[in-house]
Amino acid sequence: MANKKEAAAPKAAKTVKEAPAENAVRVKKPAGYTPNLQKKYKEEIIGKLTQEFGYTSVMQVPKLAKITINQGVGAATGDKKLVEVAQQELTTITGQKAMLTYSRKDISNFKLRKGMPIGVKVTLRSAKMYEFLERLIAISLPRIRDFKGISEKFDGKGNYTLGIKEQIIFPEIDIDKITKILGMEITFVTTANKDEEAFALLREFGLPFKNIKK
């Protein structure tokens, strides 16, 4: 008897620009490797921010401390496999194993129990942080159709959160194999004391804010 063919996952509408397959290839780094944006920070950004804000010590220049990516999977309450898929996808996107996040209380209306996995999270630092940032700026954001830049709303403490509506902007994700379109929040945590300084830092890294004077 012939085996029944498994039902194929529904294909998501292609709302992003196609990117060459080689963009998703991870190349083994040579000894002594330093990410491009980390070099740029040391060789260019420190000097530019010092001149712009009049810092008297390099220790005063704000730094990018970490990047945190959070992905909520509300539908996981009805299908536990969705959160596992989300974990695999975010691990693939960032190159670092994503951790599960859990509900903190019972919410009967949403069939949510305390301790149930409801999302995934990754915190990037050092080289992986700079590598992810470079791929985000150079490859992923430009793939958003009709992209016109990102907003300039900071949190008042020198941190910035960018909302992404679809994980398929990342070339590491095969659009023909996804089971569900999921968004995420990418938070850039800096050492800046003021939003103005944090904005200048991220601007110099190349984040495409909408109203930057060219």
N, CA, C and O of each residue as an XYZ file, in Angstrom:
856
protein
N       0.846     -1.189      0.000
C       0.000      0.000      0.000
C       0.881      1.238      0.000
O       1.843      1.323      0.763
N       0.563      2.168     -0.830
C       1.378      3.388     -0.917
C       1.202      4.228      0.323
O       0.094      4.358      0.844
N       2.298      4.800      0.799
C       2.213      5.652      1.987
C       1.490      6.942      1.649
O       1.652      7.504      0.565
N       0.694      7.397      2.596
C       0.006      8.667      2.386
C       1.001      9.802      2.499
O       1.838      9.832      3.402
N       0.897     10.735      1.568
C       1.802     11.891      1.615
C       1.392     12.814      2.732
O       0.211     13.099      2.933
N       2.408     13.283      3.468
C       2.122     14.216      4.545
C       1.677     15.545      3.961
O       2.188     15.989      2.933
N       0.716     16.174      4.629
C       0.222     17.468      4.149
C       1.315     18.505      4.255
O       1.934     18.654      5.309
N       1.553     19.207      3.201
C       2.607     20.231      3.197
C       2.158     21.442      3.980
O       0.981     21.803      3.968
N       3.121     22.082      4.676
C       2.800     23.288      5.441
C       2.402     24.391      4.481
O       2.992     24.511      3.408
N       1.421     25.197      4.837
C       0.982     26.280      3.951
C       2.106     27.271      3.711
O       2.838     27.629      4.634
N       2.241     27.713      2.463
C       3.307     28.661      2.131
C       2.878     30.076      2.486
O       1.767     30.505      2.173
N       3.779     30.788      3.145
C       3.470     32.169      3.521
C       3.632     33.068      2.312
O       4.431     32.801      1.414
N       2.861     34.131      2.310
C       2.979     35.105      1.224
C       4.353     35.739      1.271
O       4.843     36.093      2.344
N       4.976     35.885      0.116
C       6.326     36.429      0.077
C       6.257     37.954      0.124
O       5.994     38.619     -0.878
N       6.507     38.487      1.336
C       6.446     39.930      1.518
C       7.833     40.527      1.648
O       7.984     41.706      1.970
N       8.844     39.711      1.396
C      10.215     40.217      1.472
C      10.906     39.995      0.140
O      10.499     39.156     -0.663
N      11.946     40.759     -0.071
C      12.734     40.610     -1.282
C      13.578     39.348     -1.178
O      14.061     39.001     -0.101
N      13.750     38.671     -2.296
C      14.575     37.476     -2.303
C      16.037     37.862     -2.126
O      16.485     38.884     -2.646
N      16.780     37.035     -1.385
C      18.209     37.276     -1.205
C      18.965     36.058     -1.703
O      18.447     34.944     -1.623
N      20.169     36.235     -2.213
C      20.966     35.107     -2.672
C      21.180     34.110     -1.553
O      21.334     34.506     -0.398
N      21.195     32.824     -1.868
C      21.310     31.781     -0.845
C      22.594     31.902     -0.048
O      22.636     31.543      1.129
N      23.642     32.407     -0.685
C      24.920     32.478      0.014
C      24.894     33.423      1.208
O      25.761     33.342      2.078
N      23.909     34.321      1.262
C      23.826     35.240      2.391
C      23.657     34.507      3.709
O      24.076     35.003      4.755
N      23.041     33.320      3.666
C      22.731     32.597      4.890
C      23.867     31.679      5.332
O      23.780     31.067      6.396
N      24.931     31.572      4.537
C      26.015     30.658      4.853
C      26.902     31.240      5.950
O      27.333     32.390      5.864
N      27.170     30.445      6.974
C      28.047     30.873      8.053
C      29.459     30.361      7.761
O      29.663     29.157      7.601
N      30.417     31.260      7.693
C      31.793     30.891      7.386
C      32.587     30.791      8.679
O      32.434     31.620      9.576
N      33.438     29.769      8.770
C      34.262     29.594      9.958
C      35.226     30.757     10.089
O      35.904     31.119      9.127
N      35.291     31.346     11.279
C      36.108     32.542     11.485
C      37.561     32.171     11.760
O      37.825     31.222     12.498
N      38.520     32.920     11.168
C      39.937     32.655     11.412
C      40.356     33.113     12.814
O      39.652     33.886     13.463
N      41.498     32.629     13.260
C      42.004     33.018     14.577
C      42.260     34.518     14.601
O      42.774     35.083     13.636
N      41.901     35.157     15.701
C      42.098     36.597     15.836
C      41.048     37.422     15.133
O      41.199     38.634     14.986
N      39.985     36.774     14.698
C      38.911     37.460     13.968
C      38.197     38.483     14.847
O      37.901     38.208     16.010
N      37.925     39.651     14.297
C      37.143     40.688     14.961
C      36.017     41.116     14.025
O      36.290     41.478     12.880
N      34.759     41.088     14.474
C      33.640     41.490     13.615
C      33.825     42.904     13.078
O      34.421     43.758     13.734
N      33.308     43.139     11.876
C      33.466     44.436     11.216
C      32.950     45.604     12.056
O      33.609     46.639     12.155
N      31.775     45.437     12.659
C      31.197     46.544     13.421
C      31.928     46.785     14.742
O      31.915     47.897     15.270
N      32.552     45.759     15.261
C      33.369     45.952     16.461
C      34.604     46.776     16.109
O      35.015     47.647     16.876
N      35.190     46.499     14.953
C      36.325     47.304     14.470
C      35.884     48.744     14.235
O      36.574     49.690     14.615
N      34.725     48.893     13.603
C      34.214     50.231     13.301
C      34.013     51.031     14.583
O      34.303     52.227     14.621
N      33.521     50.381     15.629
C      33.308     51.080     16.895
C      34.628     51.623     17.430
O      34.719     52.787     17.820
N      35.648     50.772     17.445
C      36.937     51.170     18.009
C      37.654     52.212     17.148
O      38.258     53.150     17.669
N      37.582     52.038     15.828
C      38.362     52.879     14.923
C      37.657     54.157     14.479
O      38.320     55.132     14.124
N      36.319     54.169     14.493
C      35.594     55.330     13.981
C      34.580     55.924     14.964
O      34.570     57.129     15.215
N      33.732     55.053     15.511
C      32.589     55.548     16.283
C      33.008     56.246     17.572
O      32.439     57.279     17.927
N      33.985     55.704     18.269
C      34.445     56.334     19.510
C      34.863     57.777     19.248
O      34.495     58.685     19.993
N      35.630     57.975     18.191
C      36.099     59.319     17.856
C      34.962     60.259     17.480
O      34.943     61.414     17.905
N      34.013     59.769     16.684
C      32.896     60.607     16.247
C      32.008     61.017     17.423
O      31.591     62.172     17.512
N      31.720     60.083     18.316
C      30.866     60.411     19.461
C      31.576     61.320     20.455
O      30.952     62.175     21.083
N      32.878     61.132     20.592
C      33.662     61.998     21.476
C      33.600     63.440     20.983
O      33.462     64.372     21.776
N      33.704     63.613     19.680
C      33.641     64.955     19.095
C      32.232     65.539     19.197
O      32.070     66.729     19.467
N      31.216     64.704     18.984
C      29.833     65.172     18.993
C      29.356     65.587     20.379
O      28.621     66.565     20.517
N      29.775     64.841     21.415
C      29.256     65.101     22.766
C      30.302     65.673     23.715
O      29.997     65.951     24.875
N      31.523     65.852     23.240
C      32.548     66.468     24.067
C      33.014     65.628     25.234
O      33.330     66.164     26.297
N      33.062     64.312     25.054
C      33.548     63.447     26.138
C      35.015     63.751     26.423
O      35.779     64.082     25.517
N      35.392     63.636     27.680
C      36.783     63.874     28.067
C      37.547     62.586     28.320
O      38.761     62.606     28.522
N      36.835     61.468     28.307
C      37.460     60.165     28.519
C      36.768     59.131     27.645
O      35.559     59.201     27.426
N      37.545     58.167     27.143
C      36.967     57.110     26.309
C      35.947     56.288     27.103
O      35.056     55.667     26.522
N      36.084     56.288     28.435
C      35.159     55.536     29.284
C      33.757     56.148     29.272
O      32.783     55.480     29.618
N      33.659     57.398     28.878
C      32.358     58.058     28.819
C      31.586     57.730     27.549
O      30.373     57.927     27.490
N      32.274     57.238     26.545
C      31.632     56.949     25.259
C      30.702     55.746     25.423
O      31.137     54.696     25.897
N      29.432     55.880     25.040
C      28.492     54.764     25.192
C      28.877     53.564     24.342
O      29.474     53.699     23.274
N      28.521     52.394     24.842
C      28.796     51.141     24.149
C      27.488     50.370     23.947
O      26.495     50.614     24.633
N      27.510     49.459     23.015
C      26.406     48.512     22.870
C      26.722     47.334     23.778
O      27.674     46.594     23.533
N      25.925     47.160     24.828
C      26.210     46.135     25.834
C      25.702     44.758     25.415
O      26.398     43.757     25.585
N      24.485     44.708     24.867
C      23.910     43.427     24.451
C      22.711     43.665     23.549
O      22.145     44.758     23.518
N      22.335     42.630     22.820
C      21.127     42.635     22.010
C      20.275     41.462     22.459
O      20.732     40.319     22.481
N      19.034     41.755     22.816
C      18.121     40.702     23.256
C      16.995     40.554     22.243
O      16.367     41.539     21.855
N      16.742     39.326     21.818
C      15.665     39.052     20.870
C      14.601     38.215     21.576
O      14.883     37.121     22.066
N      13.381     38.739     21.623
C      12.250     38.044     22.242
C      11.201     37.716     21.202
O      10.887     38.538     20.342
N      10.662     36.515     21.283
C       9.624     36.089     20.353
C       8.510     35.412     21.150
O       8.719     34.364     21.761
N       7.334     36.017     21.136
C       6.189     35.423     21.822
C       5.453     34.485     20.878
O       5.299     34.772     19.691
N       5.003     33.359     21.421
C       4.274     32.375     20.613
C       2.961     32.076     21.323
O       2.808     31.036     21.964
N       2.014     33.006     21.197
C       0.740     32.856     21.884
C       0.001     31.593     21.509
O      -0.679     30.998     22.344
N       0.129     31.170     20.241
C      -0.572     29.978     19.770
C      -0.011     28.698     20.380
O      -0.581     27.622     20.199
N       1.109     28.812     21.105
C       1.720     27.626     21.701
C       0.828     26.990     22.757
O       1.006     25.819     23.091
N      -0.135     27.750     23.290
C      -1.051     27.179     24.276
C      -1.914     26.093     23.657
O      -2.405     25.207     24.357
N      -2.101     26.161     22.335
C      -2.899     25.150     21.658
C      -2.056     24.130     20.905
O      -2.539     23.046     20.576
N      -0.800     24.470     20.630
C       0.089     23.578     19.893
C       1.511     23.765     20.415
O       2.194     24.722     20.052
N       1.946     22.850     21.264
C       3.252     22.970     21.904
C       4.406     22.897     20.911
O       5.502     23.379     21.198
N       4.168     22.297     19.742
C       5.241     22.175     18.763
C       5.655     23.530     18.187
O       6.785     23.700     17.728
N       4.720     24.498     18.217
C       5.027     25.813     17.669
C       6.173     26.487     18.400
O       7.021     27.125     17.776
N       6.205     26.352     19.713
C       7.278     26.993     20.474
C       8.610     26.294     20.216
O       9.664     26.929     20.254
N       8.563     24.982     19.951
C       9.792     24.250     19.614
C      10.327     24.696     18.260
O      11.536     24.847     18.082
N       9.418     24.908     17.303
C       9.821     25.397     15.987
C      10.408     26.799     16.098
O      11.424     27.106     15.476
N       9.757     27.650     16.901
C      10.250     29.008     17.106
C      11.644     28.989     17.721
O      12.496     29.798     17.352
N      11.878     28.082     18.645
C      13.189     27.960     19.276
C      14.249     27.579     18.247
O      15.352     28.127     18.249
N      13.910     26.634     17.367
C      14.852     26.218     16.324
C      15.139     27.353     15.354
O      16.285     27.559     14.953
N      14.090     28.094     14.975
C      14.264     29.183     14.018
C      15.118     30.309     14.590
O      16.007     30.820     13.908
N      14.855     30.701     15.840
C      15.619     31.796     16.437
C      17.064     31.385     16.668
O      17.970     32.213     16.564
N      17.285     30.123     16.978
C      18.649     29.608     17.113
C      19.384     29.706     15.785
O      20.555     30.083     15.739
N      18.688     29.366     14.704
C      19.272     29.442     13.359
C      19.579     30.884     12.972
O      20.627     31.165     12.390
N      18.668     31.794     13.293
C      18.836     33.208     12.932
C      20.021     33.839     13.656
O      20.795     34.584     13.055
N      20.162     33.542     14.938
C      21.174     34.227     15.758
C      22.495     33.485     15.881
O      23.516     34.091     16.209
N      22.490     32.169     15.619
C      23.705     31.394     15.808
C      23.972     31.049     17.256
O      25.063     30.592     17.598
N      22.983     31.263     18.110
C      23.106     30.941     19.538
C      21.809     30.288     19.992
O      20.730     30.703     19.567
N      21.895     29.279     20.845
C      20.700     28.538     21.243
C      19.703     29.439     21.956
O      20.031     30.111     22.934
N      18.478     29.436     21.442
C      17.397     30.221     22.052
C      16.866     29.495     23.280
O      16.784     28.266     23.301
N      16.505     30.266     24.303
C      15.956     29.707     25.535
C      14.440     29.902     25.559
O      13.920     30.896     25.052
N      13.748     28.939     26.155
C      12.303     29.055     26.276
C      11.936     30.051     27.369
O      12.632     30.151     28.380
N      10.852     30.783     27.170
C      10.306     31.637     28.221
C       8.970     31.043     28.655
O       8.262     30.433     27.853
N       8.631     31.226     29.935
C       7.464     30.550     30.505
C       6.487     31.546     31.121
O       6.872     32.628     31.565
N       5.228     31.159     31.135
C       4.205     32.011     31.754
C       4.412     32.041     33.264
O       4.823     31.048     33.865
N       4.123     33.192     33.871
C       4.337     33.359     35.308
C       3.082     33.125     36.135
O       3.143     33.039     37.361
N       1.935     33.023     35.452
C       0.690     32.803     36.191
C      -0.349     32.128     35.310
O      -0.199     32.062     34.090
N      -1.391     31.635     35.936
C      -2.503     31.010     35.215
C      -3.439     32.089     34.678
O      -3.775     33.044     35.379
N      -3.855     31.921     33.419
C      -4.867     32.795     32.833
C      -5.874     31.879     32.134
O      -5.653     31.443     31.004
N      -6.967     31.599     32.815
C      -7.927     30.608     32.328
C      -8.549     31.004     30.989
O      -8.807     30.142     30.149
N      -8.791     32.304     30.783
C      -9.423     32.754     29.534
C      -8.590     32.408     28.301
O      -9.129     32.228     27.209
N      -7.280     32.318     28.483
C      -6.384     32.012     27.366
C      -5.833     30.588     27.452
O      -4.897     30.232     26.737
N      -6.426     29.776     28.339
C      -5.987     28.391     28.534
C      -4.496     28.334     28.853
O      -3.769     27.452     28.397
N      -4.074     29.308     29.653
C      -2.664     29.440     29.982
C      -2.424     29.014     31.421
O      -3.099     29.478     32.339
N      -1.456     28.126     31.606
C      -1.104     27.662     32.945
C       0.288     28.163     33.325
O       1.158     28.331     32.470
N       0.481     28.396     34.612
C       1.780     28.840     35.104
C       2.849     27.811     34.742
O       2.667     26.611     34.942
N       3.966     28.303     34.205
C       5.063     27.419     33.842
C       4.986     26.871     32.435
O       5.844     26.086     32.031
N       3.966     27.272     31.673
C       3.823     26.805     30.292
C       4.736     27.614     29.381
O       4.794     28.836     29.519
N       5.464     26.969     28.441
C       6.321     27.718     27.512
C       5.478     28.559     26.563
O       4.555     28.054     25.923
N       5.804     29.850     26.476
C       4.991     30.761     25.660
C       5.842     31.592     24.695
O       5.316     32.442     23.977
N       7.148     31.347     24.678
C       7.999     32.124     23.780
C       9.445     31.686     23.866
O       9.784     30.736     24.571
N      10.299     32.401     23.130
C      11.726     32.098     23.118
C      12.528     33.396     23.203
O      12.033     34.473     22.871
N      13.764     33.271     23.649
C      14.580     34.459     23.888
C      16.054     34.137     23.687
O      16.521     33.046     24.013
N      16.779     35.118     23.140
C      18.229     35.000     22.991
C      18.859     36.310     23.422
O      18.355     37.382     23.086
N      19.957     36.234     24.163
C      20.729     37.420     24.523
C      22.115     37.288     23.910
O      22.854     36.351     24.210
N      22.457     38.240     23.046
C      23.732     38.204     22.338
C      24.699     39.239     22.901
O      24.313     40.369     23.197
N      25.931     38.846     23.041
C      26.985     39.755     23.487
C      28.233     39.520     22.634
O      28.333     38.529     21.911
N      29.171     40.445     22.735
C      30.484     40.321     22.089
C      30.361     40.057     20.597
O      29.565     40.709     19.921
N      31.144     39.101     20.066
C      31.232     38.891     18.619
C      29.890     38.550     17.987
O      29.546     39.097     16.939
N      29.127     37.656     18.607
C      27.835     37.259     18.028
C      26.869     38.436     17.964
O      26.046     38.513     17.051
N      26.961     39.340     18.912
C      26.125     40.533     18.920
C      26.449     41.405     17.709
O      25.543     41.842     17.000
N      27.728     41.658     17.469
C      28.138     42.501     16.340
C      27.825     41.834     15.003
O      27.428     42.507     14.052
N      28.001     40.522     14.927
C      27.713     39.797     13.693
C      26.219     39.852     13.365
O      25.835     40.079     12.218
N      25.381     39.644     14.386
C      23.931     39.707     14.169
C      23.526     41.110     13.731
O      22.712     41.263     12.820
N      24.086     42.134     14.369
C      23.761     43.511     14.031
C      24.130     43.815     12.585
O      23.366     44.467     11.874
N      25.289     43.350     12.146
C      25.710     43.598     10.769
C      24.765     42.920      9.777
O      24.391     43.520      8.769
N      24.379     41.677     10.057
C      23.457     40.972      9.156
C      22.085     41.641      9.142
O      21.432     41.717      8.101
N      21.656     42.125     10.306
C      20.357     42.797     10.400
C      20.341     44.048      9.529
O      19.389     44.284      8.785
N      21.408     44.851      9.627
C      21.482     46.112      8.893
C      21.695     45.892      7.395
O      21.022     46.509      6.569
N      22.628     45.015      7.055
C      23.039     44.861      5.659
C      22.144     43.945      4.834
O      22.034     44.114      3.620
N      21.502     42.974      5.485
C      20.755     41.966      4.735
C      19.262     41.936      5.076
O      18.419     42.019      4.183
N      18.939     41.820      6.355
C      17.547     41.543      6.741
C      16.609     42.731      6.594
O      15.561     42.604      5.961
N      16.953     43.879      7.160
C      16.061     45.039      7.066
C      15.809     45.466      5.615
O      14.675     45.810      5.282
N      16.821     45.457      4.742
C      16.560     45.832      3.347
C      15.622     44.870      2.621
O      15.098     45.213      1.561
N      15.400     43.681      3.165
C      14.517     42.711      2.522
C      13.040     42.997      2.804
O      12.165     42.404      2.172
N      12.759     43.897      3.743
C      11.370     44.262      4.012
C      10.857     45.087      2.840
O      11.454     46.097      2.469
N       9.757     44.651      2.268
C       9.226     45.349      1.097
C       8.771     46.759      1.478
O       8.144     46.959      2.519
N       9.092     47.725      0.627
C       8.737     49.130      0.844
C       9.322     49.669      2.155
O       8.705     50.494      2.829
N      10.496     49.197      2.497
C      11.133     49.625      3.747
C      11.562     51.085      3.661
O      12.221     51.486      2.702
N      11.190     51.880      4.661
C      11.504     53.314      4.661
C      12.224     53.758      5.929
O      12.235     54.945      6.255
N      12.814     52.824      6.634
C      13.535     53.172      7.852
C      12.785     52.772      9.099
O      11.623     52.371      9.039
N      13.461     52.885     10.238
C      12.880     52.493     11.516
C      12.612     53.725     12.378
O      13.216     54.778     12.173
N      11.706     53.586     13.338
C      11.327     54.707     14.200
C      12.461     55.071     15.151
O      13.436     54.333     15.292
N      12.314     56.226     15.800
C      13.370     56.720     16.693
C      12.919     56.737     18.148
O      13.439     57.529     18.934
N      11.982     55.901     18.525
C      11.454     55.907     19.885
C      12.313     55.059     20.820
O      12.368     53.836     20.697
N      12.985     55.734     21.761
C      13.805     55.054     22.759
C      13.020     54.980     24.077
O      11.927     55.535     24.189
N      13.583     54.296     25.058
C      12.832     54.051     26.302
C      13.112     55.053     27.422
O      12.623     54.892     28.540
N      13.909     56.101     27.115
C      14.228     57.078     28.153
C      15.437     56.692     28.991
O      15.883     57.465     29.838
N      15.969     55.490     28.754
C      17.115     55.001     29.526
C      18.279     54.592     28.621
O      19.198     53.892     29.045
N      18.220     55.047     27.364
C      19.320     54.734     26.452
C      19.214     53.385     25.767
O      20.207     52.869     25.254
N      18.010     52.805     25.755
C      17.810     51.516     25.100
C      16.769     51.654     23.985
O      15.924     52.548     24.019
N      16.844     50.768     23.013
C      15.954     50.867     21.859
C      15.408     49.492     21.490
O      16.159     48.520     21.417
N      14.092     49.413     21.257
C      13.461     48.155     20.862
C      12.870     48.285     19.468
O      12.089     49.195     19.186
N      13.256     47.364     18.610
C      12.799     47.331     17.226
C      11.837     46.160     17.044
O      12.175     45.019     17.360
N      10.649     46.441     16.538
C       9.676     45.382     16.293
C       9.795     44.857     14.866
O       9.823     45.630     13.908
N       9.866     43.546     14.739
C       9.919     42.886     13.432
C       8.641     42.058     13.288
O       8.315     41.260     14.167
N       7.924     42.246     12.189
C       6.635     41.576     12.025
C       6.750     40.138     11.532
O       5.898     39.304     11.837
N       7.795     39.850     10.774
C       7.920     38.523     10.166
C       9.347     38.008     10.251
O      10.289     38.717      9.898
N       9.509     36.777     10.720
C      10.848     36.195     10.824
C      11.446     35.865      9.464
O      12.636     35.563      9.370
N      10.634     35.919      8.404
C      11.125     35.541      7.084
C      12.018     36.606      6.438
O      12.533     36.388      5.342
N      12.206     37.745      7.094
C      13.161     38.723      6.557
C      14.595     38.237      6.731
O      15.513     38.745      6.087
N      14.781     37.251      7.608
C      16.127     36.726      7.843
C      16.415     35.620      6.831
O      15.645     34.664      6.740
N      17.497     35.725      6.073
C      17.788     34.746      5.013
C      18.064     33.343      5.534
O      18.040     32.379      4.769
N      18.325     33.224      6.833
C      18.550     31.896      7.408
C      17.266     31.051      7.422
O      17.318     29.828      7.556
N      16.117     31.722      7.283
C      14.828     31.026      7.333
C      14.371     30.675      5.914
O      14.309     31.541      5.041
N      14.057     29.412      5.697
C      13.537     28.954      4.409
C      12.035     29.220      4.386
O      11.275     28.594      5.125
N      11.620     30.140      3.545
C      10.220     30.569      3.515
C       9.277     29.418      3.148
O       8.102     29.447      3.514
N       9.770     28.421      2.441
C       8.929     27.302      2.034
C       8.772     26.244      3.130
O       7.999     25.299      2.976
N       9.507     26.406      4.237
C       9.447     25.396      5.303
C       8.832     25.916      6.606
O       8.672     25.151      7.557
N       8.493     27.185      6.660
C       7.944     27.717      7.904
C       6.521     27.220      8.122
O       5.796     26.947      7.166
N       6.128     27.106      9.388
C       4.776     26.655      9.729
C       3.875     27.813     10.148
O       2.651     27.716     10.071
N       4.491     28.912     10.594
C       3.698     30.055     11.038
C       4.538     31.320     10.983
O       5.713     31.309     11.351
N       3.930     32.419     10.521
C       4.609     33.713     10.530
C       4.636     34.242     11.963
O       3.599     34.332     12.620
N       5.829     34.589     12.439
C       5.995     35.087     13.806
C       6.809     36.380     13.797
O       7.751     36.529     13.019
N       6.434     37.301     14.664
C       7.195     38.524     14.827
C       8.160     38.388     15.986
O       8.230     37.342     16.630
N       8.902     39.452     16.248
C       9.846     39.444     17.370
C      10.198     40.875     17.747
O       9.981     41.812     16.978
N      10.742     41.021     18.939
C      11.241     42.314     19.401
C      12.733     42.204     19.627
O      13.206     41.308     20.327
N      13.472     43.127     19.027
C      14.928     43.155     19.164
C      15.294     44.382     19.991
O      15.067     45.513     19.560
N      15.854     44.167     21.166
C      16.193     45.265     22.072
C      17.701     45.484     22.118
O      18.471     44.561     22.385
N      18.108     46.734     21.852
C      19.509     47.122     21.880
C      19.766     47.818     23.216
O      19.261     48.915     23.457
N      20.536     47.194     24.062
C      20.839     47.740     25.388
C      22.202     48.420     25.329
O      23.207     47.783     25.016
N      22.230     49.714     25.631
C      23.479     50.465     25.575
C      23.854     50.974     26.962
O      23.065     50.892     27.903
N      25.069     51.502     27.072
C      25.523     52.090     28.337
C      25.272     53.593     28.369
O      25.696     54.274     29.303
N      24.583     54.115     27.353
C      24.318     55.555     27.274
C      23.401     56.008     28.406
O      22.496     55.277     28.810
N      23.637     57.205     28.912
C      22.789     57.768     29.966
C      21.567     58.483     29.395
O      20.558     58.651     30.080
N      21.668     58.898     28.143
C      20.580     59.632     27.508
C      20.210     58.985     26.179
O      21.047     58.378     25.511
N      18.937     59.125     25.808
C      18.479     58.577     24.532
C      19.221     59.197     23.350
O      19.492     58.531     22.351
N      19.544     60.484     23.481
C      20.247     61.179     22.400
C      21.583     60.515     22.096
O      21.965     60.370     20.935
N      22.290     60.114     23.147
C      23.590     59.467     22.972
C      23.423     58.058     22.409
O      24.211     57.624     21.568
N      22.392     57.344     22.876
C      22.128     55.989     22.375
C      21.758     56.035     20.895
O      22.189     55.195     20.105
N      20.949     57.037     20.534
C      20.561     57.205     19.131
C      21.798     57.433     18.260
O      21.931     56.830     17.195
N      22.693     58.296     18.712
C      23.912     58.585     17.950
C      24.766     57.329     17.789
O      25.338     57.095     16.725
N      24.849     56.526     18.843
C      25.629     55.281     18.797
C      25.068     54.327     17.745
O      25.805     53.829     16.894
N      23.763     54.077     17.806
C      23.141     53.139     16.871
C      23.130     53.691     15.445
O      23.235     52.942     14.474
N      23.001     55.008     15.338
C      23.072     55.656     14.020
C      24.429     55.417     13.375
O      24.509     55.116     12.184
N      25.494     55.550     14.156
C      26.838     55.364     13.621
C      27.113     53.907     13.263
O      27.913     53.629     12.370
N      26.456     52.977     13.952
C      26.592     51.564     13.575
C      25.918     51.300     12.226
O      26.262     50.353     11.520
N      24.946     52.161     11.883
C      24.294     52.006     10.592
C      22.827     51.650     10.645
O      22.232     51.371      9.604
N      22.219     51.649     11.825
C      20.790     51.383     11.889
C      20.042     52.478     11.111
O      20.275     53.665     11.342
N      19.161     52.096     10.207
C      18.539     53.067      9.277
C      17.327     53.783      9.860
O      16.188     53.463      9.520
N      17.572     54.745     10.734
C      16.478     55.536     11.293
C      15.852     56.413     10.198
O      16.536     56.799      9.250
N      14.587     56.718     10.324
C      13.836     57.379      9.261
C      14.329     58.776      8.930
O      14.464     59.127      7.758
N      14.598     59.574      9.953
C      14.842     60.995      9.698
C      16.297     61.424      9.849
O      16.575     62.546     10.273
N      17.211     60.545      9.508
C      18.620     60.907      9.565
C      18.959     61.845      8.403
O      18.604     61.582      7.254
N      19.639     62.924      8.718
C      20.055     63.863      7.671
C      21.239     63.266      6.925
O      22.235     62.865      7.527
N      21.114     63.215      5.610
C      22.174     62.630      4.794
C      23.001     63.717      4.121
O      23.944     63.413      3.391
